[in-house]
Amino acid sequence: MAFESDKTMFEIYREKEFNKKFKVVYYTELTEHNKEAEINHAIAGETIYDGYIKDNTKEKGKIIIKELIDEMNSKQSPIDKEEILKRLEDCLA
């Protein structure tokens, strides 16, 4: 079992306003400088997937998440949760 300090909490979401882009926020990496704005953007959006990435696979997980975001933005539609889980399964805590 991973401890809180051994994983990174993230959320993939879609903006409801503006250009309706898909984005990701890594909650446990936010600083005092950007925390409030980033959380407000995510809260205002539509959650597509959220979870935790194990820190020992964080870089791989971030690459996969970026690929998922790029794919969803190019298709302008979400990828279903089962597919996201399948692609990230080795990285999730």
Residue pairs with C-beta under 8 A, 6 or more apart in sequence:
2 52
2 54
2 93
5 55
6 54
6 55
6 56
6 93
7 28
7 52
7 53
7 54
7 55
7 93
8 26
8 27
8 28
8 29
8 52
8 53
8 55
8 58
8 61
9 26
9 27
9 28
9 50
9 51
9 52
10 24
10 25
10 26
10 27
10 50
10 51
10 52
10 53
10 65
11 24
11 25
11 27
11 42
11 47
11 49
11 50
12 22
12 23
12 24
12 47
12 48
12 49
12 50
12 65
12 68
12 69
12 84
13 22
13 23
13 24
13 25
13 41
13 42
13 45
13 46
13 47
13 48
14 20
14 21
14 22
14 23
14 45
14 46
14 48
14 72
14 78
15 21
15 22
15 23
15 41
15 44
15 45
16 44
16 45
16 46
17 44
20 76
21 73
22 48
22 68
22 69
22 72
22 73
22 78
23 41
23 42
23 45
23 69
24 65
24 66
24 69
25 38
25 39
25 41
25 42
26 62
27 39
30 38
30 39
48 72
48 78
48 79
48 81
48 84
49 81
49 84
49 85
51 88
51 92
51 93
52 92
52 93
53 61
53 62
53 88
53 91
53 92
53 93
54 61
54 91
54 92
54 93
57 90
57 91
58 91
60 90
60 91
61 88
61 91
61 92
64 87
64 88
64 91
65 88
67 87
68 79
68 84
68 87
71 79
72 78
72 79
85 92
